[in-house]
Amino acid sequence: MKERSATERADIVVIGAGVSGIGASRQLAAEFPDKKILVLESRAAIGGTWDLFRYPGVRSDSDLHTYAYDFKPWRHRSAIAEAPLIREYLDETVAEFGLDKILRLGHRVTAADWSSAEAQWTLQVRVTGADGAESEKTVKAGFVFSATGYYRYDKGYTPHFEGREVFRGDILHPQEWPEDYDYRGKRVVIIGSGATAVTMLPAMLMGEGAAAHVTMLQRTPSYVASAPRVDKIALALSKVLGAKAGYAATRRKNIWQDFLLVSVLTKFPNFGRKLLRKLALKDLPPGFDVDTHFNPPYDPWDQRLCVTPDGEFFHALRDGKADVVTDRIDRFTEKGILLESGKTLEADLVVTATGLALQLLGGIQPTVDGVPAKLPDTVLYRGCLISGVPNWAMMFGYTKASWTLRLSNVCRLVADVLRRMDATGQEIVVPVAPENLAKEDVVDLSAGYLRRSLHELPKQGTELPWRMRTTFVPDNRLFKGQLIDESLRFSTRTSTLAGVGAGS
């Protein structure tokens, strides 16, 4: 029987200590220095994505001047940075703002139960100590901020492959990559065409431990564009204006630069196709079949654009140590993969870069007065408060801009709500969506890992305050002025609204 420790209480509990959770805890702590805040992280280290993934070359697909926090400048020379640099930045943030004092590692929230009579959440927590011993703990919270990301940490998505069991080589998913895995001299086939595959292909061909050859096997092409690893304008701005002002100026520059690029590519898709094709041809080997391998059947930004810093992905193809094959898998064989075209790709290692398995709230199933809150039946208020779920916010970022650009506005809304409650003595806030509200999907990309899980996600409305935008500039406008309206119902524990439940 697991040991149960004493109950811990907090005004605000942040679930997750990845980029969003660390940023949210700092901003909320700054807004409410007198409130007790706890950060519960299920893993033994902070960093979320950037500590979990250990595959070769793992890096951000967004520039760090917009992906990093507005309150802490990104000082490293690389604007597109690998995971170790991002983890270092997060460690600095925790130390600089004293967040280690409120951080609880090895604390996995397994259940969350709201009581209107008590006006608080009861969180059941499984605690794993440094020695691996487990115990149970209860945390009581007045408000919960979920910063758990959008995918499962325990496994990725891998489709069924016929004959997989007969393959004599190794098969690895990037999400489960052994950090000490030796692929030196191996023939590698990476199944997939997204950001992970585009990142891994050149990374596995670098250094003394390089693979012999890497093939990216894709069923459907992606748009791939080169971007400078070092932002020379950012370096100049920091030199002239200083680190803080230079970072702020670079952040504004990149926000507008990215917004204009996305706007042009989505509003003029034919032009976007031609532009991306032209840029790819410039970096690809002479005579490369660009229309087979880099001409997706969808328009630019129907799925995320893959970025390759300094064109390293294209350079690997030019060097002849890598290639791209566009085909479908018939089955695995002892020596590799047989394609529907009849061609066989021999391999010592197959990497299934086939996507993520989506999961919101870290797999937690909240209950409201004993009734499960079914996320697919809910609507997001300004993209972060969940209809029918009291005193709970979630961080949901952008699909066509840096995910974390949305964090400050989400924290501002949460802070406004908490200040209203403090000023009026009210303890409960519940978003209530109009019965006739027209609804739509909360994501607008056609990527397979998103389409597979849409039925598990909350919805958004087609009008304010029940909708969000997918890029920062228009979404930021939605956070101007008063953020609280009649859709948010405030009450005390003695006058709890009757008939307001999960999914309202």
C-alpha positions in Angstrom: 0.0 0.0 0.0 1.3 3.4 -1.0 2.1 5.9 1.8 -0.2 8.9 1.9 1.3 12.2 2.9 -0.5 15.3 4.4 -2.7 17.5 2.4 -1.0 20.6 0.8 -3.0 23.7 0.0 -2.5 26.5 -2.5 -4.3 29.4 -4.0 -3.2 28.5 -7.5 -1.8 25.3 -8.8 0.0 25.2 -12.2 0.1 21.7 -13.7 3.2 21.2 -15.8 6.7 22.7 -15.7 7.4 22.9 -19.4 7.8 26.2 -21.3 4.2 27.2 -20.6 4.1 26.1 -17.0 7.3 27.9 -16.0 6.2 31.0 -17.8 2.7 31.0 -16.3 4.0 30.4 -12.8 6.4 33.3 -13.0 3.8 35.7 -14.4 1.1 34.7 -11.9 3.6 34.9 -9.0 4.5 38.4 -10.1 0.9 39.4 -10.3 0.0 37.9 -6.9 3.0 37.9 -4.6 0.8 37.2 -1.6 -0.9 34.1 -3.0 0.5 30.6 -2.6 1.3 29.1 -5.9 2.5 25.5 -6.5 3.8 24.0 -9.8 3.3 20.3 -10.1 5.4 18.5 -12.6 5.0 14.7 -13.2 8.5 14.1 -14.4 11.8 14.3 -12.5 12.9 17.4 -14.4 11.5 20.6 -15.8 11.4 21.4 -19.5 8.5 19.3 -20.8 9.1 18.7 -24.5 12.7 19.8 -24.4 13.6 17.3 -21.7 11.4 14.5 -22.9 12.7 14.3 -26.5 16.2 13.1 -26.9 16.3 12.2 -30.6 19.2 13.5 -32.7 19.1 17.2 -33.4 15.9 17.9 -31.5 15.3 21.6 -31.7 12.6 24.3 -31.9 10.9 24.9 -35.2 10.1 28.5 -34.2 12.6 31.2 -33.6 13.5 31.7 -29.9 12.9 35.4 -30.0 9.2 34.7 -30.2 9.2 31.3 -28.6 11.0 32.5 -25.4 9.3 34.7 -22.8 8.6 38.4 -23.2 10.0 38.9 -19.6 13.3 37.2 -20.2 15.5 37.9 -23.3 16.8 35.1 -25.3 20.6 35.8 -25.3 22.1 32.9 -27.2 23.4 33.6 -30.7 21.3 30.8 -32.3 17.8 32.0 -33.0 16.7 28.4 -33.9 18.0 26.4 -31.0 18.5 22.8 -30.0 16.9 21.3 -26.9 19.9 21.7 -24.6 20.0 25.4 -25.1 16.3 25.7 -24.4 16.6 23.6 -21.3 19.4 25.9 -20.1 17.2 28.9 -20.7 14.4 27.3 -18.6 16.8 26.4 -15.8 18.0 30.0 -15.8 14.3 31.2 -15.6 13.6 29.0 -12.6 16.7 30.1 -10.8 16.3 33.8 -11.6 12.8 34.1 -10.4 13.0 31.7 -7.5 10.5 29.2 -8.9 12.4 26.3 -7.4 10.7 27.2 -4.1 7.2 26.5 -5.5 8.2 23.6 -7.9 7.3 20.1 -7.0 8.9 17.5 -9.3 7.7 13.9 -9.5 4.1 15.1 -8.8 1.6 13.6 -11.2 -2.0 14.7 -10.9 -4.1 11.7 -11.4 -7.5 13.1 -10.5 -9.1 16.6 -10.2 -12.5 17.0 -8.4 -14.3 20.3 -8.0 -16.6 21.0 -5.0 -18.9 23.9 -5.3 -19.7 23.6 -1.6 -16.0 24.1 -0.8 -15.2 26.3 -3.8 -12.0 24.5 -4.4 -10.3 21.7 -6.4 -9.1 18.5 -4.8 -6.2 17.1 -6.7 -5.0 13.6 -6.2 -1.3 13.4 -6.8 1.1 10.5 -7.2 4.5 11.4 -5.9 7.6 9.7 -7.1 10.7 10.3 -5.0 14.3 10.4 -6.2 14.7 6.8 -5.1 11.7 5.7 -7.2 9.4 5.2 -4.2 5.8 6.2 -4.7 3.3 7.8 -2.4 -0.1 9.5 -2.6 -0.8 13.1 -1.8 -3.8 15.5 -1.8 -3.5 19.1 -3.0 -6.3 21.5 -2.4 -6.4 24.5 -4.8 -8.7 27.5 -5.3 -7.7 27.8 -9.0 -5.9 25.5 -11.5 -3.9 26.5 -14.5 -3.2 23.5 -16.8 0.0 23.9 -18.8 0.3 20.2 -19.8 0.7 20.7 -23.6 -1.3 18.9 -26.1 0.2 15.4 -26.5 0.8 12.2 -24.5 4.2 12.0 -22.9 4.1 8.2 -22.4 3.9 7.3 -26.1 3.7 8.7 -29.6 1.6 7.6 -32.5 2.7 4.7 -34.7 0.4 3.1 -37.3 0.3 -0.6 -37.9 3.0 -1.8 -40.3 2.5 -5.3 -41.8 5.4 -7.6 -41.2 7.0 -5.3 -38.6 7.9 -8.3 -36.4 10.1 -9.9 -39.1 12.4 -6.9 -39.5 15.9 -7.8 -38.1 17.0 -4.2 -37.4 15.9 -1.7 -34.8 12.7 0.2 -34.8 12.5 3.4 -32.8 9.9 6.2 -32.3 11.6 9.6 -31.7 9.6 10.1 -28.6 11.1 7.0 -27.0 14.7 7.5 -28.3 17.4 6.0 -26.0 19.8 8.8 -25.4 22.9 6.5 -25.8 21.7 4.8 -29.0 24.5 4.3 -31.4 23.6 4.6 -35.1 27.1 5.0 -36.3 27.5 3.5 -39.8 23.9 2.3 -40.0 21.5 2.6 -42.9 18.5 4.5 -41.6 15.0 5.0 -42.9 12.9 7.7 -41.3 9.2 7.2 -41.9 7.5 10.6 -41.9 7.8 14.0 -43.5 7.1 16.4 -40.7 9.3 18.6 -38.5 10.8 15.6 -36.6 11.9 13.8 -39.8 13.3 17.1 -41.4 15.3 17.7 -38.2 16.6 14.1 -37.7 17.8 13.5 -41.3 20.7 16.0 -41.3 21.5 15.6 -37.6 22.1 11.8 -38.1 24.7 12.6 -40.7 26.8 14.9 -38.6 29.9 14.2 -36.6 32.0 11.0 -35.9 28.9 9.0 -35.0 27.1 9.7 -38.3 24.9 7.1 -40.0 26.1 5.7 -43.3 23.0 6.9 -45.2 19.6 8.3 -44.2 16.4 8.0 -46.3 13.3 10.0 -45.5 10.3 7.8 -46.6 7.2 9.9 -47.0 3.7 9.1 -48.0 2.8 12.8 -48.5 5.3 15.6 -49.1 5.7 18.6 -46.8 6.7 22.2 -47.5 10.3 22.7 -46.3 11.9 26.1 -46.1 15.3 27.3 -45.1 15.7 29.9 -42.4 18.9 31.4 -40.9 20.1 29.8 -37.7 21.5 33.2 -36.6 19.4 36.3 -36.8 22.0 38.9 -37.8 19.5 41.8 -37.4 18.8 40.5 -33.8 22.5 40.6 -33.0 22.8 44.2 -34.4 19.7 45.4 -32.5 21.0 43.9 -29.2 24.4 45.6 -29.8 22.9 49.0 -30.5 19.9 49.0 -28.1 21.2 46.6 -25.4 20.1 43.1 -24.6 16.6 43.9 -23.2 15.5 46.6 -25.7 17.2 44.7 -28.6 15.3 41.5 -27.7 12.0 43.4 -27.5 12.6 45.0 -30.9 13.6 41.7 -32.4 10.5 40.1 -31.0 8.3 42.7 -32.6 10.1 42.4 -35.9 9.7 38.6 -35.9 6.1 38.6 -34.9 5.2 40.9 -37.8 7.6 39.1 -40.2 6.0 35.7 -39.4 2.5 37.1 -39.5 3.0 38.7 -42.9 4.6 35.5 -44.3 1.7 33.3 -43.0 -0.9 35.8 -44.3 0.7 35.9 -47.8 1.0 32.2 -48.1 -2.5 31.5 -47.0 -4.3 34.3 -48.9 -2.3 33.6 -52.1 -1.7 29.8 -52.0 -0.7 29.5 -55.7 1.9 32.2 -55.2 3.0 30.5 -52.0 3.4 27.2 -53.8 5.5 28.7 -56.5 7.6 30.7 -54.0 8.3 27.6 -51.8 9.1 25.5 -54.8 11.5 28.1 -56.1 13.3 28.4 -52.8 13.6 24.6 -52.5 15.0 24.3 -56.0 17.6 26.8 -55.1 18.9 24.5 -52.3 18.3 21.1 -53.9 20.8 19.1 -56.0 20.5 19.8 -59.8 17.9 17.7 -61.5 16.1 16.8 -58.2 12.5 15.8 -58.7 11.0 18.7 -56.6 7.5 18.1 -57.9 7.4 14.6 -56.6 9.0 15.1 -53.2 8.3 18.7 -52.3 4.9 19.5 -53.9 2.2 18.7 -51.2 -1.4 18.1 -52.3 -2.5 20.8 -49.8 -1.9 24.6 -49.7 0.8 26.2 -47.7 0.0 26.4 -44.0 -2.9 23.9 -44.2 -0.2 22.0 -42.3 2.8 23.5 -40.5 5.7 24.6 -42.6 8.9 22.7 -41.8 11.9 24.9 -41.2 15.5 23.8 -41.8 18.2 26.1 -40.3 20.7 27.3 -42.8 19.3 24.8 -45.3 21.0 21.8 -43.6 18.3 19.4 -44.7 18.8 20.3 -48.3 22.6 20.2 -47.9 22.4 16.6 -46.7 20.5 15.7 -49.9 23.1 17.6 -52.0 25.9 15.7 -50.3 24.5 12.4 -51.5 24.3 10.8 -48.0 20.6 11.2 -47.8 17.6 11.0 -50.1 13.8 11.3 -50.1 11.5 8.6 -51.3 7.8 9.4 -51.8 5.9 6.1 -51.8 3.6 3.9 -49.7 4.7 1.0 -47.5 3.5 -2.5 -48.5 5.2 -4.3 -45.6 8.4 -4.7 -43.6 10.8 -7.4 -44.6 13.8 -9.0 -42.8 16.1 -6.4 -44.4 14.0 -3.3 -44.6 10.8 -2.0 -46.1 9.0 -3.1 -49.3 7.2 -0.3 -51.0 4.0 -0.5 -53.1 6.1 0.5 -56.1 8.0 -2.7 -55.7 11.2 -1.0 -54.5 12.9 -2.2 -51.3 14.6 0.1 -48.9 17.2 -1.8 -47.0 17.8 -0.6 -43.4 19.5 -1.3 -40.1 17.3 1.2 -38.3 13.8 2.4 -39.0 12.6 5.5 -37.3 8.8 5.9 -37.0 8.5 9.7 -37.0 4.8 9.2 -37.6 3.5 11.8 -35.2 2.1 12.5 -31.7 -0.8 11.1 -29.8 -2.9 14.1 -28.6 -3.9 14.5 -25.0 -5.2 17.6 -23.2 -4.9 18.3 -19.5 -2.2 15.6 -19.1 -4.9 12.9 -19.3 -6.7 14.3 -16.2 -10.5 13.8 -16.3 -11.8 16.6 -14.1 -15.2 16.2 -12.3 -17.4 19.1 -11.3 -19.5 18.2 -8.3 -19.2 14.5 -9.2 -20.0 14.9 -12.9 -17.2 14.3 -15.4 -16.3 17.3 -17.5 -16.3 16.0 -21.1 -13.9 18.2 -23.0 -15.5 17.5 -26.5 -18.7 19.0 -25.2 -17.1 22.2 -23.9 -16.3 25.5 -25.6 -13.2 27.6 -24.8 -13.7 31.1 -23.6 -11.0 33.2 -25.3 -9.2 30.0 -26.0 -8.3 29.2 -22.3 -11.3 29.0 -19.9 -13.4 25.8 -20.3 -17.2 26.2 -20.3 -18.9 24.6 -17.3 -15.6 24.0 -15.5 -15.1 26.4 -12.6 -11.8 28.0 -11.7 -9.7 26.3 -14.3 -7.6 27.7 -17.2 -5.6 25.9 -19.8 -2.8 27.1 -22.0 -3.6 26.5 -25.7 -1.2 28.2 -28.1 -0.9 29.0 -31.8 -0.8 26.6 -34.7 0.7 29.2 -37.1 3.0 31.1 -34.8 5.2 30.3 -31.8 3.0 28.4 -29.3 4.1 30.5 -26.3 3.4 33.9 -27.8 -0.1 33.4 -26.4 1.0 32.8 -22.8 1.1 36.4 -21.6 -2.4 37.1 -22.8 -3.8 33.9 -21.2 -2.1 34.9 -17.9 -3.5 38.4 -18.1 -7.0 37.0 -18.5 -6.5 34.7 -15.5 -5.1 37.6 -13.4 -8.1 39.8 -14.3 -10.5 37.0 -13.2 -8.6 36.4 -9.9 -8.5 40.1 -9.2 -12.2 40.4 -9.8 -12.8 37.6 -7.4 -10.5 39.1 -4.8 -12.2 42.5 -5.1 -15.8 41.2 -4.8 -15.2 38.3 -2.4 -16.5 35.9 -4.9 -14.8 32.5 -5.0 -16.2 30.8 -8.1 -16.1 31.7 -11.8 -17.7 29.5 -14.5 -17.8 30.3 -18.2 -21.3 29.7 -19.6 -21.7 29.5 -23.4 -24.9 30.7 -25.1 -27.1 27.8 -26.1 -27.3 29.0 -29.7 -23.5 29.5 -30.1 -22.2 28.3 -33.4 -19.1 26.2 -32.9 -16.1 25.1 -34.9 -12.8 23.2 -34.4 -10.3 24.8 -32.2 -7.4 23.9 -34.6 -7.3 24.7 -38.3 -4.5 22.5 -39.6 -5.0 19.3 -41.6 -2.1 17.4 -40.0 -3.0 13.7 -39.4 -2.2 13.8 -35.7 -4.6 16.7 -35.2 -7.4 15.3 -37.4 -7.2 11.9 -35.6 -8.0 13.5 -32.3 -10.4 16.4 -33.1 -13.3 14.4 -31.5 -11.4 14.6 -28.2 -10.8 18.3 -28.2 -13.0 21.2 -26.9 -14.6 23.5 -29.5 -14.5 27.2 -30.0 -17.2 29.6 -31.0 -17.4 31.5 -34.2 -17.7 34.9 -32.4 -16.2 36.7 -29.4 -15.5 35.9 -26.6 -15.6 32.2 -27.5 -13.0 32.1 -30.2 -9.2 32.6 -30.7 -7.0 33.2 -33.8 -4.2 31.0 -35.0 -1.6 33.7 -35.3 -0.5 36.3 -32.7 -1.3 39.6 -34.3 -5.1 39.2 -34.8 -5.5 37.1 -31.6 -3.6 39.8 -29.6 -6.3 42.3 -30.7 -8.9 40.1 -29.1 -7.2 40.7 -25.7 -7.4 44.5 -25.8 -9.6 46.3 -23.4 -12.0 44.6 -21.0 -11.6 40.8 -21.0 -14.5 39.8 -18.7 -18.1 39.9 -19.7 -21.5 38.4 -18.8 -20.4 34.9 -20.1 -18.3 34.5 -17.0 -20.6 33.8 -14.0 -19.1 34.7 -10.6 -20.5 33.5 -7.3 -19.6 32.4 -3.8 -19.9 29.0 -2.3 -23.1 29.9 -0.6 -24.8 31.2 -3.8 -23.5 28.7 -6.4 -25.4 28.9 -9.6 -27.8 26.1 -10.0 -27.9 24.2 -13.3 -24.3 25.2 -14.3 -22.3 22.0 -15.1 -19.6 20.7 -17.3 -20.2 21.3 -21.0 -22.5 24.3 -20.4 
